[in-house]
Amino acid sequence: MADSICNLHELATLDATGRAALLKRSETDLSGFIDKVRPIIEAVRTEGDAALARFARDFDKANLSPDRIKATEAEFDEAFTKVAPEVIDSIRFGISNIRSFHEEQAPEPMWLKEVRPGAFAGDRWTPISSVALYVPRGKGAFPSVTMMTAVPASVAKVPNIAIVTPPTEDGGVDAATLVAARLAGVETVYKSGGAQAVAAVAHGTQTVGKAIKIVGPGSPWLVAAKRLLSDIIDTGLPAGPSEAIIFADGTVNGAVAALDLLIEAEHGPDSSAYLVTHSREVAEAALKALPGLWARMSEQRVAFSKAVLTGKCGGIVLTSSVQESIDFINAYAPEHLEILSTDPFAHLGRITEAAEVLMGPHTPVTIANFVLGPNAVLPTSRWARTYGPLSVTDFLKRSSIGYVTAGAYPEFAQHARRLARYEGFSSHENAVSEIRDELLKG
């Protein structure tokens, strides 16, 4: 049923169609965006910077000319005077933790295992040559996304890193985004957002350099452009509008669940946010707490979160048991998952489908989004079933390494020759036959 301030879905009363509807996200059906995005991509491909400037005026209401698409060194310097020192200190704090986490996550540049005496096999990791980092701005400023994308790219030692982000109305860039970029080690920022930004880095323009991969979250417009350009540029993990599940087992105050339910819901009306609990007491406490919490938020964020919690992708899901709650979570495969419990590890083993799992009442999504260290760019729309969070390895490519010595060669050649003959590949067979032996002797 729908409360006037928040949907309340009683899972036991829903049929299969009703339950399936709860799993849908705003970007599940992109058909309404694909046709609108096509001409944007084509315009950027053919007109380059002129199209980017025009779309900045049309979509972002930004006063931007083609010769100002790239942020200047002076704009970076000025950003440090515009951002309060305490905010810069917090950006430094977050970057330090994010860097520490991702340095630990980075794989060894190369490893080799002696699979048989004299025969070695392993992996080598090398940086991707060029990557674009998308930082959204449409519903706010997100220096945190800059931190989460630029730091692992820097740790991976990608030689060409560029940020694309929508311009401000005066044709500039959000100051904190520039601060975060520089502190993370990135000095190339292009003023372009949405579908046109993806097209710009995929095709290149007079100013924007081509990249071979783009990462970062964004709107359905961005997701649609990535889908259309996926044969030209690697679009990375699927990261669309924000989504979260707050799972409460009844051991933590339901008002805390309401507090955290609003975190991702306030991103925008295309977000998804559910409180999942078997406790009616928790559900009722959360409903009771929402008006008071909204009274302490800005008008825009209240509007966004109300739209989510009363819309098709949000609210409270009341289950019949903890196990049914966990089953729903695994079916949903959320981007962010909080386990609100005094014993969160008791539930962790049964949760297999979530991109991020935050444990206990002192680990809200806010801390993870900004400063904890693990990456907050996460797969959405149930892609947590096959993708993990953005990581250092997203900015690296892996090569297999093999080395067989002369002493080990005969045994390997014998077995490979048999299999090549069985599969009918005569050149394969010849390459490990007496032909090779004779040629190597000469």
Disulfide bonds with the S-S distance in Angstrom:
none
